[in-house]
Amino acid sequence: MFPTVFAQQANEIAWSDVAELPVLNNNLRHPGVAGAFTGIHNDVLMIAGGANFPSAKPWEEGKKVFHNIIYVLQKKDGKYSPVTAAANTLKRKIAYGASVTIPEGIVCLGGETESGNSRGVFLMQWDASANKAIFKTLPELPVAIANACATSVGSTIYIGGGENGKVSDAFFKMDLAATDPKWETLPPLPVAMSHSVMVSQSNGTHPCIYVFGGRSSNASGISDLHSSVFSYDPVLGKWQKHADINDGKTVTTLSAGTGVASGASYVLLFGGDKGDIFNKIETFNAKIARAGGEAEKQKLQNEKVALLTSHPGFSKDIYLYNTVTNAWIKTGALPGQSQVTTTAVKWGDAIFIPSGEIKPGTRTPVITIGTIQHKALFSWIDSAVLFLCFLMMTAGRFLFTGKTSNTDDYFKGGERIPQWAAGISIFGAKLSAITFMGIPAKTYATDWTYFFMLMTIIMVMPVVATYFIPFYRRLHVTSAYEYLGKRFNYGSRVMASALYVLLQIGRMGIVVLLPSIALTLVTGIDINVCIIMIGAISIFFTVKGGIEAVIWVEVIQVLILATGALFCLFYLPFHIQDWKSGLDVIQNAEKLKVFDFRFDFSEPTFWVVVVGGLAINLLTYGTDQTTVQRYLTTRSEQESIKSLKLGAWLTLPSTLVFFSIGTLLFLFFREQPGEVNMALENQDNIFPWYIVSQLPAGLSGLLIAGIFAAAMSSTEASMNSTATLLTTDFYQKIYPEVTPRQTLFFARTATLLLGIFVTCIALYMAHKGVSSLWDKFNTILGLFTGSIGGAFILGIFTKKANGNGVMAGMAVSCVTQILIQQYTSVHLLMYAFTGLVSCVCFGYVFSLLMPKDQALEGLTMRG
């Protein structure tokens, strides 16, 4: 029996009172405010306006007072303190508006003043140099509204519900990035209500607007209380109903609470009014209004006051909602008095709940902070297994690093690799750590529509085996792009090779960083250690052992990951209890959908997946140096073809396994909603999280070691293939007289420098958080890879294409790709296809316009 030592406890929030609103001028404690505009800008928390009852409770004839003071909380040296500055005030006294934090500041919408509701909208910002708040007026709302809910997706602000004389179902949006921002009326809320919570969060594919709970006043005077959850999909432009707010068993109504998005697909709701006492108070008001005599009215009034004065406060419950599985769980409770009619905001990794109402007529000046605890407790058994796996992988690498005496050994493994090992390596080179995590995560969050994308590998296999491999083997090339040089000219070879080198350098940074982030989150190992381990070990063994070491390590990696994946496939079903309900949910949610025959090329429909997949995999298996290099390590052309077939056919069972794991993860976390980790910022981390939190101790360590190994082998493969191109396509062409020893020294030096550079880039991104810029760099480069495939198609299948025409075609193809990305909604899976086709078309036309005599014997399909 496996030991039952599990790695982590998730979803714990440590709460404390971080500060209070500053004391008043009379040195009395601030009574607090409700309904203030709240948000973060320039690293300060701003709390503006609000209302309270400073002199007496409302049932004691106390008057509600509206405010315009802005309180500012700053963080300095790890501590929070109020900003001491000249009085910062709003232009008018106002409360009960909605506020949304965006990078440019805090958008404040609507609200209530002493003279009625407001249509006003403005952007509130903090000028740190002047130590004051500044404002920018924005277009007014179509209607004056208070107690509405609001959120944002990118630069677009959404606001809905609220009260404007009566409860509203209005729903509006405004894109602040537009040249002339205007409010646009959207499909109304399914239910007219106020005091709801609105949060933007991903539904697994793209951000949606979620609306939770609320209440609706009506003619009877007794409000309808809501437990409902609705989402608005900006892509589809329609509303959808979801599971009601509940604690995993019992549905509850909730209004005037607050909430935030957390992680990749989670929403946290804090406190709120469940409405039982609220309805009783409304019932008293209705009875008092209908009472026939003063004595009866006074009796009812006394009973109402007794109920108000003995009010225990609002709900302290914290609810966690998973937008992917549509499942709820009560995940804890607020330690102090629950604050309602306020806006929770995220500031860094912390959640702030400022001031607010804690009982009818009573506010609090307290600013509460909650920090999600990252208790990464990788068990000692897992740590020991991880360490042993590293020792074994290191020992295995030493077995294959003593035979690289020349560049033929370094780049081709001396052409002595068995075809079965090369085939497993071809498969393993594409089974990176990102793939191992990403495929189950994609299926968990969506469905099986990407299944046929991986099946296109098998579809392109005959084309690659018949038309590509023979050229590489018969021409005795080391670099795939040597073929372009022989077929066309050195310029086309350099263009393709340089583009590939840049793409690999960009890719390696992400290949090192993303698994490191995942492993840090789920194991607690410091991210610097993860990055340096992956980088240093990859550098050492790639520099020393070349492609042969890379291939054999990939064989070991595939065996580890395949064993672990198969275990998970058989282990998961035994921990899913309610199969009938789960299968109904899968069917209703179309989680097993494979075919989407819509002719829509902006979504991953069947046509996009197949056409895009064919182009992507033709490039990957026909022209990618990482793959081509493995064809060249076997003894003969026939063995190369066999290795391709093995690598391609291994895709079928592995795809079924990983897609099935994704669906099983959906069922498991739907049934066990408390087992998710609400701190997971990337959906791709869901499988590693399952591994460390649910698998038996020891096996978790083995699979985490496998993910490390996959990250290292992917990095090693990219470093070796990139060094191959730098050596053969550039160094040897620039210095044709170099000796084999000098060439091998350059190859190893290039590998070393590549590894150091990539490791430093990953470390920099991990600390500076600029991975989005790196992603953009890779996306731009990725647009151009289709042109490489187009050059090969022109070279192999046409006789009239020439070097100048192909180079011009590649250049125009790159420009075309940028235009397609910028001005069309074509799905990114189609970019490889559009790049390939545009290069073929333009390259052929330019070749006809610039004809050139060529010696083509043995260089084309018919040559």
Beta strands, then each sheet from edge to edge (+ up, - down):
strand 1: 8-9
strand 2: 13-20
strand 3: 37-41
strand 4: 44-48
strand 5: 51-52
strand 6: 65-66
strand 7: 70-76
strand 8: 79-82
strand 9: 98-102
strand 10: 105-109
strand 11: 112-113
strand 12: 116-117
strand 13: 121-127
strand 14: 132-138
strand 15: 149-153
strand 16: 156-160
strand 17: 171-175
strand 18: 184-185
strand 19: 197-202
strand 20: 207-216
strand 21: 224-233
strand 22: 238-242
strand 23: 258-262
strand 24: 266-270
strand 25: 317-322
strand 26: 327-333
strand 27: 345-347
strand 28: 350-354
strand 29: 357-359
strand 30: 362-363
strand 31: 366-372
strand 32: 375-376
sheet 1: 1+ 32-
sheet 2: 2+ 31- 28+ 27-
sheet 3: 3+ 4- 7+ 8-
sheet 4: 5+ 6-
sheet 5: 9+ 10- 13+ 14-
sheet 6: 11+ 12-
sheet 7: 15+ 16- 17+ 18-
sheet 8: 19+ 20- 21+ 22-
sheet 9: 23+ 24- 25+ 26-
sheet 10: 29+ 30-
end
